[in-house]
Amino acid sequence: MSENVLLNAIIKLEEDREKLLKELKKKEQTINGLYESMGDEPPYEIENETKTKQTIRPDQFYGKGFATVAAEYLEMRKQACSAGEIMESLKKGGFDFPWKADDCLRSVAISLAKNTLVFEKLPNNTFGLIEWYPNKKKKNRSEEIIEKVEKLSKGSNAEEVENISEIITDNIVQSVTQEEPISRVTIRRKRTKPAAQAGNSSNEEENKL
């Protein structure tokens, strides 16, 4: 199953979750109101989002880049948020999304997930700022390169996989000895020589002997 199919399924489930949470909040507010009418303490603590909503001006996010406004909103909330919540809040702040309406939520989630220098995707499919998680274990260079190789090797034949494995070994050694950033380590497939060319090379070597 492709990554896009899984991501679309996650986004759909997140949308359903947001709807259920809104319905649950309404029921909890109703129950609290009934308890208060009887003079009892309400059993549910409802998060007050009024203050956050009031601080978002209608033009607050207009004319800015997506990463900038998404980070700005997370700073306001002081907690990780779902892609759906971020999208709706940016809309209220006048942000002009560069994506089609039908594909907007998916594009928001993808953009947040890809920008690993600013955002951190949590296991519960919410997003926070990377600076909030200084104790998160970072992958070393070898682990990151191996992940790239595994993606490249999918659908490749045995010879290509072997070539990729050789390249990754060379790149790991190079990145460690030269202390190059992982972004500069290039992974590319080795091109095998055509059979005719390989045969000519063998003939030349025999003639030399």
C-alpha positions in Angstrom: 0.0 0.0 0.0 1.5 3.4 -1.1 2.3 6.2 1.3 -0.3 8.5 -0.3 -3.1 6.0 0.2 -2.2 5.7 3.9 -1.9 9.4 4.3 -5.4 10.0 2.8 -6.8 7.4 5.1 -5.2 9.1 8.1 -6.5 12.5 7.1 -10.0 11.1 6.6 -9.9 9.6 10.1 -8.6 12.8 11.6 -11.6 14.7 10.0 -14.0 12.1 11.5 -12.2 12.4 14.9 -12.5 16.3 14.9 -16.3 15.9 14.3 -16.7 13.4 17.1 -14.7 15.6 19.5 -16.9 18.5 18.7 -20.0 16.4 19.3 -18.5 15.1 22.6 -17.7 18.6 23.8 -21.3 19.7 23.2 -22.6 16.8 25.2 -20.2 17.5 28.0 -21.3 21.1 28.1 -24.9 20.1 28.3 -24.2 17.6 31.1 -22.2 20.3 33.0 -25.1 22.7 32.6 -27.5 20.2 34.1 -25.3 19.6 37.1 -24.9 23.3 37.6 -28.7 23.8 37.5 -28.9 21.3 40.4 -26.3 23.2 42.3 -23.6 20.6 41.8 -20.1 20.8 40.5 -19.8 20.0 36.8 -18.0 16.7 36.2 -16.2 17.7 33.0 -13.5 20.3 32.5 -14.0 22.0 29.1 -11.0 23.6 27.5 -11.7 27.3 26.9 -10.6 28.1 23.3 -12.3 31.5 23.3 -9.2 33.4 24.3 -7.1 31.7 21.5 -9.8 32.4 18.9 -10.1 36.0 19.9 -6.4 36.6 19.5 -6.5 35.6 15.8 -7.1 38.7 13.7 -8.9 38.3 10.4 -5.7 39.4 8.6 -3.1 38.0 10.9 -1.8 35.3 8.5 -2.4 37.1 5.2 0.5 37.5 2.9 2.9 35.2 4.9 4.5 31.9 4.0 2.8 28.6 5.2 5.7 27.5 7.5 5.8 30.9 9.1 2.1 31.1 9.9 1.8 27.4 11.0 4.7 28.0 13.4 3.1 31.2 14.6 -0.2 29.5 15.3 1.5 26.7 17.2 3.4 29.2 19.3 0.0 30.7 20.2 -1.5 27.4 21.2 1.6 26.2 23.1 0.8 22.6 22.2 0.7 20.1 19.3 -2.3 20.4 17.0 -3.8 18.3 14.2 -3.4 19.3 10.6 -7.2 20.0 10.5 -7.1 22.5 13.4 -4.1 24.3 12.0 -5.8 24.6 8.6 -9.0 26.0 10.0 -7.2 28.5 12.3 -5.1 29.7 9.4 -8.2 30.2 7.4 -9.7 32.4 10.1 -6.5 34.5 10.1 -6.8 35.2 6.4 -4.1 32.8 5.1 -4.3 32.3 1.3 -3.7 28.6 0.8 -1.9 27.8 -2.5 -3.7 24.5 -2.8 -7.1 23.5 -4.2 -9.8 23.3 -1.5 -10.4 19.6 -2.0 -6.7 18.8 -1.5 -6.0 21.5 1.1 -6.0 19.4 4.3 -3.8 16.7 2.7 -1.3 19.3 1.4 -1.2 20.9 4.9 -0.4 17.6 6.5 2.3 16.8 3.9 3.9 20.2 4.2 4.1 20.0 7.9 5.5 16.4 7.8 8.2 17.3 5.3 9.5 20.4 7.0 11.4 18.5 9.7 13.6 21.5 10.5 10.6 23.4 12.0 7.9 20.9 12.8 7.7 17.5 14.5 5.0 14.9 13.7 3.9 13.0 16.8 2.7 9.4 16.8 -0.9 10.6 17.4 -0.8 12.5 14.1 -0.5 16.0 15.6 2.2 18.5 14.9 4.4 20.5 17.2 7.5 22.7 16.9 10.8 20.8 16.8 12.2 23.0 19.5 9.7 21.7 22.0 11.3 18.2 21.9 15.0 18.6 22.7 15.2 15.2 24.3 13.9 13.4 21.2 16.4 10.8 20.0 17.8 11.9 16.7 18.7 9.5 14.0 22.3 9.2 13.2 23.6 9.7 9.7 23.8 6.0 9.0 20.2 5.4 9.9 19.0 8.2 7.7 21.0 7.0 4.7 19.8 3.4 5.2 16.2 4.7 5.2 16.8 6.4 1.9 18.3 3.3 0.4 15.4 1.1 1.5 13.0 3.5 -0.3 15.2 3.5 -3.4 15.6 -0.3 -3.4 11.8 -1.0 -3.5 10.9 -2.4 -6.9 14.5 -2.8 -7.8 16.0 -6.1 -9.0 18.7 -8.0 -7.1 21.6 -6.5 -9.0 20.4 -2.9 -8.4 19.9 -3.6 -4.7 23.5 -4.9 -4.5 24.8 -1.8 -6.3 22.8 0.5 -3.9 24.1 -1.4 -0.9 27.7 -0.8 -2.1 27.0 2.9 -2.6 25.4 3.3 0.8 28.5 1.7 2.5 30.8 4.1 0.7 28.6 7.1 1.6 28.4 6.1 5.3 32.2 5.9 5.5 32.6 9.2 3.6 30.0 11.0 5.8 31.6 9.9 9.0 35.2 10.5 8.0 34.6 13.9 6.4 31.8 14.9 8.8 29.6 16.0 5.9 26.0 16.9 6.6 23.6 14.1 5.6 21.9 16.4 3.1 25.1 16.4 1.1 25.5 12.7 0.8 24.1 11.7 -2.6 22.7 8.2 -3.2 22.5 7.2 -6.9 22.3 4.0 -8.7 25.3 2.5 -10.4 24.9 2.0 -14.1 25.9 -1.4 -15.2 27.9 -1.6 -18.4 26.1 -2.9 -21.5 26.9 -6.5 -22.3 28.7 -5.5 -25.6 30.9 -3.0 -23.9 31.7 -5.5 -21.1 32.6 -8.0 -23.7 34.9 -5.6 -25.6 36.7 -4.8 -22.3 37.3 -8.5 -21.7 38.7 -8.9 -25.3 41.0 -6.0 -24.8 42.4 -7.4 -21.6 43.0 -10.8 -23.3 44.8 -9.1 -26.2 47.0 -7.3 -23.7 47.9 -10.6 -22.2 
